Amino acid sequence: MSDAVVVGGGPAGTVLAVLLARRGHRVRVYESRPDLRRVDIDAGRSINLALATRGMVVLDEVGVLDRVDPITVPLRGRLVHAPDGTCELQPYGNTADEVIHSVSRSDLNAILLDAAEEAGAEILFRHRCRQVDLDSGRLRFETPEGDRLVDAEVVYGADGANSEVRRALVEAGDARVRVDELDHGYKELTVPPGPDGAFRLDPHALHIWARESFMLIALPNPGGDFTATLFCAHEGPGASFAALDTPEAVETFFASEFPDLVPHVPDLADQFLAHPTGSLATVRCRGWSHGDRAVVLGDAAHAIVPFHGQGMNAAFESCLVLARHLDDHPDDRAAAFAAFEAERRPDTDAIADMALDNYLEMRSGVIDPRHVLRRRLALELERRFPGRFIPRYAMVMFHTIPYAEVQRRARRQAEILAELTDGVTELDQVDLERAAALVAAYDAENRARTADADWTDIRAGEVARGRITVATDTQGGEGAT
Ligand SMILES: Cc1cc2nc3c(=O)[nH]c(=O)nc-3n(C[C@H](O)[C@H](O)[C@H](O)COP(=O)(O)OP(=O)(O)OC[C@H]3O[C@@H](n4cnc5c(N)ncnc54)[C@H](O)[C@@H]3O)c2cc1C
């Protein structure tokens, strides 16, 4: 069993630490920040996150799903706020289990730090990795007491999108990296609880103000507050962070674009001008490892934009895939690392693309009648042909079908939906006989292609039911659309 150093104690580093420690490795996790269980620190970005089925499967494997339940709020769909203040719920799925879970980033991280320690990992905080020598396995950490040198047999880089371990892989000639910065950024605002501690907006929906070139979303936290996030261009004459630089500009913009939110955030302009503007990027890396010495995973290997709520879920899944390859190659770690990337990179490339696509869906698709019709038809086809037609969103969020397979299926499904809605404005005008024939052919293609596949599809209900709370007032399907 190896002497493993994990750099980074975020979602990926902590889950990996549990999986390695349970397999008998000596595990030390080095985290640059203080211990967030003891010191109240700003998590740095996105206060809450959407947890999806594939992430929950991993949390179940790690043994913390029951502990996570109290810090989540289930969301049954998107509540789309029109400029005139009216709202429309667009359900995420067809069943009560098909909900996403809003979870506090720092509370979840705290649970995972506990789990890593319980599994036997040692966690050292305030240790910022500054250098990795891949040949000797020596790492240099900056600490409040000065620099510290640490020797490792194997280095797991779970140190996020600006990974120091990845930088060492690049310098050694193992990795090639492309960072695609998005020209849109984000800013978070807190919508406080109402006077009696109650939620000011429906707590069981993801609120979305889609305005085509920008959008605002709000996710609830268990304490009664919401985290609202504005996504818009960094620069430009219209809605841009550069243009929103005075209290008057901020107040005018919010009053005209999000009038129904304004009364709920009394200190809106103060928050807006005080909070940092975050950047978003996709990191595409080729060459995740250096022999049997080092490997990167999570955002360090595959950071994506947040519009499908999948970065952390994907990071969790990558930990499980890596652990499986280590099990499959007990005497050849280099082969395990290579097999891990060979299996996983097509999937992380696919979710990177789908996450970018979903920005368009969120900021303009949800208010485009043709898109809304296709989405309603997708849910209808799933009701009529269960298991044979699964809407793309559900395949990503409520199933564990590998992302690359989801992407392939989603492309074919988009063709089917386009054909069935051609010249149609209402769901009841769709030719259902034609739909049955198209779905039968599509299903046969899928079965033929995946006959020998070694993955299994775990659905939302299979992991959630009885383990994690779903909204009791969930109304899936037609009635709620
Ligand atoms: C606005 C926004 C919203 C998001 N929403 C969602 C969502 O809804 N659902 C979802 O699944 N994902 C979401 N994500 C993505 C998610 O945050 C990341 O994919 C996830 O945190 C990746 O986990 P990680 O452990 O790989 O990296 P990180 O979370 O970045 O963790 C890396 C850890 O390493 C530490 N570290 C960094 N550098 C060093 C160093 N040199 N030495 C030592 N330690 C170091 C950091 O302090 C941190 O603790 C969102 C991201 C953003 C920006």
The ligand as a MOL file (V3000), in Angstrom:
LIG
                    3D

  0  0  0     0  0            999 V3000
M  V30 BEGIN CTAB
M  V30 COUNTS 53 58 0 0 0
M  V30 BEGIN ATOM
M  V30 1 C -20.3460 29.6930 -9.4330 0
M  V30 2 C -20.1370 28.2030 -9.4060 0
M  V30 3 C -21.2240 27.3850 -9.2140 0
M  V30 4 C -21.0480 25.9950 -9.2150 0
M  V30 5 N -22.1530 25.2070 -9.0530 0
M  V30 6 C -22.0080 23.8760 -9.0710 0
M  V30 7 C -23.1410 23.0280 -8.8710 0
M  V30 8 O -24.2590 23.5030 -8.6980 0
M  V30 9 N -22.9630 21.6840 -8.8960 0
M  V30 10 C -21.7300 21.1210 -9.1040 0
M  V30 11 O -21.6360 19.8930 -9.1380 0
M  V30 12 N -20.6430 21.8870 -9.2790 0
M  V30 13 C -20.7450 23.2480 -9.2650 0
M  V30 14 N -19.6480 24.0320 -9.4220 0
M  V30 15 C -18.3520 23.3950 -9.6770 0
M  V30 16 C -17.6930 22.9220 -8.3940 0
M  V30 17 O -17.5240 24.0100 -7.5160 0
M  V30 18 C -16.3360 22.3000 -8.6990 0
M  V30 19 O -16.3990 21.4760 -9.8290 0
M  V30 20 C -15.8470 21.4730 -7.5020 0
M  V30 21 O -15.6880 22.3040 -6.3840 0
M  V30 22 C -14.5420 20.7760 -7.8530 0
M  V30 23 O -14.0210 20.1510 -6.7190 0
M  V30 24 P -12.4400 19.9370 -6.5970 0
M  V30 25 O -12.2250 19.2960 -5.2800 0
M  V30 26 O -11.9280 19.2680 -7.8080 0
M  V30 27 O -11.8230 21.4110 -6.6260 0
M  V30 28 P -12.0480 22.5990 -5.5970 0
M  V30 29 O -13.4250 22.6480 -5.1070 0
M  V30 30 O -11.4830 23.7990 -6.2580 0
M  V30 31 O -11.1380 22.2010 -4.3710 0
M  V30 32 C -9.7400 22.3250 -4.4260 0
M  V30 33 C -9.2040 22.4100 -3.0120 0
M  V30 34 O -7.7870 22.4940 -3.0780 0
M  V30 35 C -7.3230 23.5910 -2.3110 0
M  V30 36 N -6.1270 24.0790 -3.0060 0
M  V30 37 C -6.0650 24.7930 -4.1510 0
M  V30 38 N -4.7730 25.0220 -4.4890 0
M  V30 39 C -4.0310 24.4320 -3.5310 0
M  V30 40 C -2.6230 24.3180 -3.3310 0
M  V30 41 N -1.7440 24.8530 -4.1690 0
M  V30 42 N -2.1760 23.6380 -2.2350 0
M  V30 43 C -3.0790 23.0620 -1.3750 0
M  V30 44 N -4.4130 23.1500 -1.5170 0
M  V30 45 C -4.8790 23.8090 -2.5910 0
M  V30 46 C -8.4760 24.5790 -2.3000 0
M  V30 47 O -8.4190 25.4230 -1.1760 0
M  V30 48 C -9.6830 23.6500 -2.2700 0
M  V30 49 O -10.0390 23.2910 -0.9680 0
M  V30 50 C -19.7780 25.4370 -9.4070 0
M  V30 51 C -18.6730 26.2600 -9.5790 0
M  V30 52 C -18.8430 27.6320 -9.5750 0
M  V30 53 C -17.6530 28.5190 -9.7730 0
M  V30 END ATOM
M  V30 BEGIN BOND
M  V30 1 1 1 2
M  V30 2 1 2 3
M  V30 3 2 2 52
M  V30 4 2 3 4
M  V30 5 1 4 5
M  V30 6 1 4 50
M  V30 7 2 5 6
M  V30 8 1 6 7
M  V30 9 1 6 13
M  V30 10 2 7 8
M  V30 11 1 7 9
M  V30 12 1 9 10
M  V30 13 2 10 11
M  V30 14 1 10 12
M  V30 15 2 12 13
M  V30 16 1 13 14
M  V30 17 1 14 15
M  V30 18 1 14 50
M  V30 19 1 15 16
M  V30 20 1 16 17
M  V30 21 1 16 18
M  V30 22 1 18 19
M  V30 23 1 18 20
M  V30 24 1 20 21
M  V30 25 1 20 22
M  V30 26 1 22 23
M  V30 27 1 23 24
M  V30 28 2 24 25
M  V30 29 1 24 26
M  V30 30 1 24 27
M  V30 31 1 27 28
M  V30 32 2 28 29
M  V30 33 1 28 30
M  V30 34 1 28 31
M  V30 35 1 31 32
M  V30 36 1 32 33
M  V30 37 1 33 34
M  V30 38 1 33 48
M  V30 39 1 34 35
M  V30 40 1 35 36
M  V30 41 1 35 46
M  V30 42 1 36 37
M  V30 43 1 36 45
M  V30 44 2 37 38
M  V30 45 1 38 39
M  V30 46 1 39 40
M  V30 47 2 39 45
M  V30 48 1 40 41
M  V30 49 2 40 42
M  V30 50 1 42 43
M  V30 51 2 43 44
M  V30 52 1 44 45
M  V30 53 1 46 47
M  V30 54 1 46 48
M  V30 55 1 48 49
M  V30 56 2 50 51
M  V30 57 1 51 52
M  V30 58 1 52 53
M  V30 END BOND
M  V30 END CTAB
M  END
